[in-house]
Amino acid sequence: MLLHSKESLRRMYSAAKSYYGGPVSSSALSASGLRNSLRFSNKASRHVPCSTRPFTQSSLGGSSADQEIVIALGSNVGDRVSTFDRALQLMKSSGVNITKHACLYETAPAYVTDQPRFLNSAIRGTTRLGPHELLEKLKEIEKDIGRTGGIRYGPRPIDLDILLYGNCQINSETLIVPHEHIHERPFVLAPLVDLLGTAADDGIETSWHSLMKCSGGFFELWKKLGGESIIGTEGIKRVLPVGDRLLDWCERTLVMGVLNLTPDSFSDGGKFQQVEAAIYQAKLLISEGADIIDIGAQSTRPFAKRLSPNEELERLVPVLDEITKIPEMEGKLISVDTFYAEVAMEAVKRGAHIVNDVSGGQLDPTILKVVAELGVPYVTMHMRGDPSTMQSEQNLQYGDICKDIASELYARVREAELSGIPLWRIVLDPGVGFSKKSEQNHEVIMGLDSIRREMGKMSIGASHVPILLGPSRKRFLGEICNRANPVDRDVATVAAVTAGILNGANIVRVHNVGYGVDAAKVSDALLKARR
């Protein structure tokens, strides 16, 4: 049995390795790693005494211990995103503690093809409900949301399926677990794989893989269906819900134009404090091709003085109110650059679509709950300390910088998810210029793919979310090119942006949007040629 288990784990490691085309943690293949994996697997088996078939209806009662579960979500009728939000809330109030979310996928209908496209995702969580009791709760939620009887595989406002329940195999008249169609459905496997990690050191994940009766577990099944090569096709796309649309951020690089309303920003402080000047600049950024206008009313340059929320709002609100009225904003998005919950709430109420938080919720932790309630995308950035301390000697110490950033960013992702922000609304920013020396910024830009891989060891879903990169006009570029004036660093910014896009950035934040758009177009063309 030991040799068989070792070979099985070796094959799962190989499948995880091929997932990223590079090495992953090999601890599971060592003697101690193997023993730990087997110990976790056996522990999970003892934890859930339900591995027999058939599973009887006597299990309707609740479990004495929390069971790890995976539930799939699907919808193709009505406001699909709002339906998912409501389903999450109803699950939470029905005894499901949601701990992880998959990415969001828009998919072509299967089986019955003459119907609208679906949104699909999945959640991972814990519950003390028994499996059949959980099934009944999910059916109640479906009914509450408006699902009625219809044709099999036909249109539905919501579909909630139990994919996995502990390490159980269940085959009753009303419930089969693992779900019997997992192996043939990309729209199920893609979000399910998102909820796993490639490190293979989670006991329940090892057990789940073994339930698939194939050597590489879910990774092998996903690979057989095409894996990452099918993402971005008409059949299945990863999307970011923002405003009234679904953004496919892999289709092309998005350009975010910077609009600072501050007197002390490092590049353009004092230029756009007046409403008229700010509106003129916003129109210029849009005319040059900006997809998003990022409005900041508080400087986050090193050693900047911190404003109160009220002071920040005094600067922000007059400009935001006017920008939302201009016809040029049609089809464009507004991001508010703030770390205050109060500012985020007011900005979204007045028309902002995205919250861009340089602190990742560390300077005002209440912002996470607020953003969750607002239901907008959240940019969480890597920074140690705050603007007054981020460049201290202590905050500039790294071992492997890409590995450290991935670990620290993932901690912010976990806090956001546990606060109610689904992974499908999270954007990552590695924080170029924040808590980094000049050479470290170079490593970050060239190491975005490494950051994704490291993130994937903990959460494959988190490794797939959009990455925003903001090197524009920053000091490290001036040091390389001997350009003391930030305005003279636009050409250097183009080089940094291009390198970032070629290494995995999906959104670039720039001051000179015209240059940024050209850099994005060329980079996208080069990436297309590489594929």
N, C-alpha and C positions, 0 to 999 in steps of 0.2 A: 504493500500500500504506500509506503514511504517513497519508493522509487516511482510509482505511478503518479503520486501527488507532485513530486519534484518535477517530473516531465510535464505535467499539466501546467504548473506555475511557470516553467521555462517557456512554454508556448504562449502563455498569456503575456509574459514579459516581451517576447518577440513581437506579438501583435501590438502591444503598447508602443514598443520602439518604432515599429513601422508606421504607426499613426502619425508621428511627427517627423519621420525620416531621420531620426537621430537618437542618441542614447537617452535612456531614462534611468532612474534609480535601480540599481541591480541588487539592492539589499535583500529582496525577496528570493534571490537565487543563492545566497550564501547559506551555509548550514544553519546559522542562527536565524536568518530571515525565513528559511523554510519552516523551521520549528515554530516561529512566531505565527506564520501564516496558518499552519495547521492548527496551532493552539487557538487562534482567533476563530477559525472556521468551526472547530469543535465546540468552542465556547458559544458561538452563535447557534449551533445545533441544540445545545442544552437550553439556550435562552428561549427558543421558540419550539415547544414540543408539538409540532404539527406537520411533520414531514411525511406522514402516511397518506396513502390514497385508498379509498376515496375520503374526502374531508366531510364529516357528518354535520348535520344541522345543529348538533348539540353545542357547537362552538359559537353560537350566536352571542353568548355573554361576553363581557369585556375581558381583556387580558390583564393579568396581574402585573405585567411589566410593559414598559414602552417598547413597541415594535417599530422597526424602521420600515417605511413604506415608500413606494413610488406610484404616483397617480398621473395619468396622462390627461391632457385637456385638449379639446378640439371644438371649433365653432366655425360655421360659415353662413350664419343668418344674423342680420342686424348689426349693431355696433360690437364687433367681435372683441376688441380690446377691452371695452367697458364690461362686457360679459365676463371676460377672464378676471378682471379686477373684482367683480362681484362674487364670482365663484371662489376666489382666494379668501375673501372675507367670510363667506358662508362656511367654508371648510374650517377656518380657524375657530369659528364659533360653534362648530359641531364636533370638536374633539381631535382636530388634526393640528399638530404643531409643525408649521412649515419651516424647514431649515435651509433648503436650497431650491433655487429655481433654474430651469434650463433657459437657453436662449429662446427667442420667438421665431417661428418659422411660418412663412406663407407657402402653402402647398397646393398642388393641383389635386382635384378630387379623385379618389380611387374607387374602383368597382362601378359606381354610378357616376359617369363623367359629365353628364349634362346638368351641372349645378355649379353654384359659385365656389370660388377658391376658399380653402380653409386656412384658419390660423391654428397652429399646433404648438404645444409646449408640454412641459411636465414639471412636477414638483417632487421633492424628496422631503420627508418629514417623519415624525413619530406620532404614534397614537396608542391608546390603551383600549380602543375599540377592537372587538373581535373582527375577523375578516368579513363575515356575513353582516355583522352590525355596521361595519364601515360601508359595505356595499349599499345597505339600506339608506344610510345617511347621504351617500352620493346621489342616489336616486331621488331623494327628497330635494336635494339642492337643484338637480336638473329640473324637477317639476316646478320649484319656486322660481327658477329663471325663465321658465316658459316652454320647456320641452314637452311635447305631447307625442302620441303615437304617430308613426310615419313609416315610409318605406325603409327597409333595411339598407344601411349605408347611404341613405338620402340626406337632404338638408336638415340641419338641426342647430338651434341656438347654442347648445352646449352638450358636450359629450365628456363624461368623466369615467375613466377606466382604471381599475386597480391593475397595475403591471406587476408589482412585486409586493409581498407582504412577509417581512422577516425573511427567514430562509425557507419558508413554507412552499410545499408543492400541494396545491389544492385542486381537487376535481370533483365538484359537487354539481347538482342539477342547475344551480344558479351562478356558480363562480368557478372559473379556471384560472389558476395562478401557478407559474408565470402566465401572462396573457398569451393565448394560443397563437396569435398572429404577429407576435413581436418580430419574428425572423423575416417576415416578408414585407414589412411596412417601413419605408424610410422615414415617414412622418412620425413614426413612433420611436424608431431606433435613434435618430439624430438627437432629439431632446433627452432620451434616456441616457445615451452615452455622455451627454453634457454633464450629467449629475455624478459622474464617476471621475476618478483621477488615474493617471498612468502609473503612479508609484506602487500600486498594488500592495499597500500595507494596511488597508482597512479590512478588518475581519468580515464584515457583512458584505463588502464588495466582492471579496474572494468567493464567498458563498454564492452570491448572485451570479457571478461568472460561471460557477460550476453547475448551476441549474440549467444552463443552456446546452449542456451535453455536447459541447464542442471545445476543442483544446484552447482556443483563444478567447472564449467567452463572447461578451457583447462586442468587443473590438473586432473579432473575426467576422461576426455576423454583419456588422456595419461595413467592414471592408468589402465583403462579398456583394453588398448592394451598391458599391461604388464609393462609399465613404465621402471624404471631403471633395472628391472630384465632381460630385453631382450637386454640391451646394452652389447656388448662383444660377442654376439652370431653371427652365420654366417649371420643372417639377417641384423644386424646393429651394426657397431662398431664406436666408437669415435676415430679419428685419428689425428695425428700431422704430417703435411707435412714438411719433412726435407730432404735436398739433393734430391735424386731421388726416395724417398720412402715415404710410409705412416706408421708412427709408431703407433701401438696400445699400448699405455703406460700402459694400465690396464692388458695386457696379462702377463707381468712380470715386476719386478722392474729393471730399467736401472741403471748402475753404471758408474759414471763419475770420471775419474782419474785426480788428480791434478798435473799439471806440472808448477811449479813456476820458472820463469827466473830471479827472483829478488835477490839482495844481502841481503835484509832485511825482507823477509817474516818470520813470527813467528816460523814456523816449519822447513823449509828446505832452508832458505835464503842462497844464495851463492853456493849451490850445483850444480845447473844446468844452470849456466850462459853461459858456453861454449857450442857451438853447438854440439860437440861430446857427451858431458855428457847429454845434453837434449835429443838427439836422443836415447841414450842408455836407459834413463829412460822411454821415450815414448814406446819403444819396450817392456820394462819390464811390464809397465802398461797394454799393449795390451795382452801380454802373460798370464797375471794373470786374464784376462777376462773383461777388460774395454770396455764399449760400446762407450764411449765418452772420448776424451782427452780435458781437459779444460786448455788452455794455458794462463797464466797471466804474464804480463811483468811489472806490477805496484803493489806494495804492498798496501793492504787496511787494514792492521792491525791498531789498535788504534795509533794515533799520527804519522802515517807514513808520510814522506815527499812526496808531490805530484810532479810527473814528468809532463813535458809538453808532448803533443801528439808526437812530434818529438823524444823526448828521449825514450818514450815508444816504438815507432816503430823501433828505432835503436836496441833495445833488441829483439823485437818480430820477425821482418821480416826474419833475417837469419835462425832462428830456424824453423819458419813456412814453409819457402820455402823448407827446407830439409825434414821436417816431411811429407809433402804432397807427397814426392817422394818415401818413403819407402814402399815396398810391403805389409808390415804388416798392413798398414792403410786401405787396401782393406776392404770395408764393415763397417768401423768404421767412427765415426763422430768427427769433430774438433769444439770445442767451444772456442771463444776468450773472455777472462775475461777483459772487459774494460768499462769505462764510457764515453769515447771520441768518438764522431761521426767519426772523421777523422781516428782513429785507426780501428774502426769497419768496415768502408768502405774498407780500404786497406786490412784488414785481410780477409774479404769475397772475395774480388777480387783475393786473393792469395790462396783460398781454404777452408777457415773456413765456417762451416755450420750453426753455432748458435752464437748469441751475448748474452753474460752473463753480465748484467749491475747491479752492486751492488747498484747503486743510483736510479734505476728505472727512469732514465731520468732527475733527479734533478740537477746533476752536470754539464751536458752538454745537455740542452733540445733539441738541434738540432739532437741528436742521434735518436730521435723518428722518425722524417721524413726520416732520412737516412735509418734506418732499414726498414721502410715501403717501400721505393724504392728498397731496396736490396731483399725484399721478403723472409727473413729467420726468423726462430723462435727467439723470444726475451724473455730472462729471466729477469723479473722485480723483484727486491728484496726490502724488507722492511728495510729501514734505515732512521734514523732521522739525519739531519745535514750531515757531511762528516766524513771521518776517524779521523780527528783532533778534532772534536767536538761531535762525536756520543756517547761517554761515559760521557758526561757532566751530571750533576745532573738533569738539565731541561729535557734532552732527555731520561732520564731513568724513567720519571714519567708516569705511566699508571693508568687508572681506572680498567676496565676489559681488560686485555692485549690481549686476543684473539679477542675480539670485536674491540678494538682499531687498532690492526694490520689489521684485515679484512677491516675496514673502510679506513685506510690509503693506504693499498695495492690496494683497489678498485679505489681509486682516481688516482693511477698510471695507472691502467688498462684503466680507462676512458680517461686519457690523451693519452695513446698509441693508443686506438681505434680512437679517434678523429684526431690523427695524421696520420691515415691510416694503422695501424697495426691491422689486423683482430684478433678477439679473438682466432681463431683457430691456431694462431701462437704464443700465449702468454703462458709462463710458470711462475708460481708464486714461489717465495722463501721467506719464512717468516723471513729470516735474523737472524738465530741463531748466537749469538756472536756480533751482530751489534745493538747498542743502547739498550742493555739488560743487566740486572744484572744476576748473576749466576742462582738464583732461577727462574727468568723470563724465562731463556732458558729452564728450566725443564718444565715450564707451556706451552711453545710454542710447544715443541716436543710432549707432551701428549695431546695438545689441537688442533692438526691439523684438526680434524673432526669438532671441534667447530668453527674454522676459516672458514671452508667450509660452515657451516650452516649460520654463520653470513653473509658471502659473498652472499649466496643464497637469503637472504632477499632483497638484492639490485639487484642481477642478478643471476638467476639459472645457466646460461651458465658459468659465471665466477667461480661459485662454483665447476664446473666440470673439469676445466683445470688442467694440470699436476702440481704437487707440487714438487719442488726440495728442498732437505734438506741437509745442509752442516755443521754438528757438528764436523767434523773430527779434532781430536787432540786439540780442543779448550780449553781455560783456565778453563772454568767451569768444564770440565771433570777432569782436573788435580787437581782442588780444592776438588772434591769429593773423588778422589782416592789417593790424596797426591802424585801426579806425577809431579814433577817440569819440567822435560824434555818432550817436546811435543811428541817426538818419542816414549816415553813409554806409550802413551795414546791410542794405537791402540785397545787394548782389550776393554777399556772403550768406544771407538768409536763404536765398534761392538754393545755394549749394546744400545747406543743412536740411532744408525741406525736402529736396530731391532725395538725398541719402535716407532720410526718415521714411519717405513713402516707399522707396525700394526695399526697405527693411521691415515694412509692416504697418506704417501709420495710415489711418483712414481719414482723419480730419487734421488739417493744419491751420494753426492760428497765426495770422500775420498782420503786420501793419500796412504793408504795401500789397494790396489785394491783386492788382494787375500782375505784378511779378509772381505772386503766389499762385494765381490761376494758371499762368503759363508753365510754371514749374510742375504743377499738378498734372496738367495735360500731357506734358512730355513724359513724366514719370509713369503715368497710367499707360501710355503707349508702349513704353519700354517693358513694363510688367506684362502687358498683353503679348508682346513678342516673346518674352521668356516662357510663358505658358505654352 
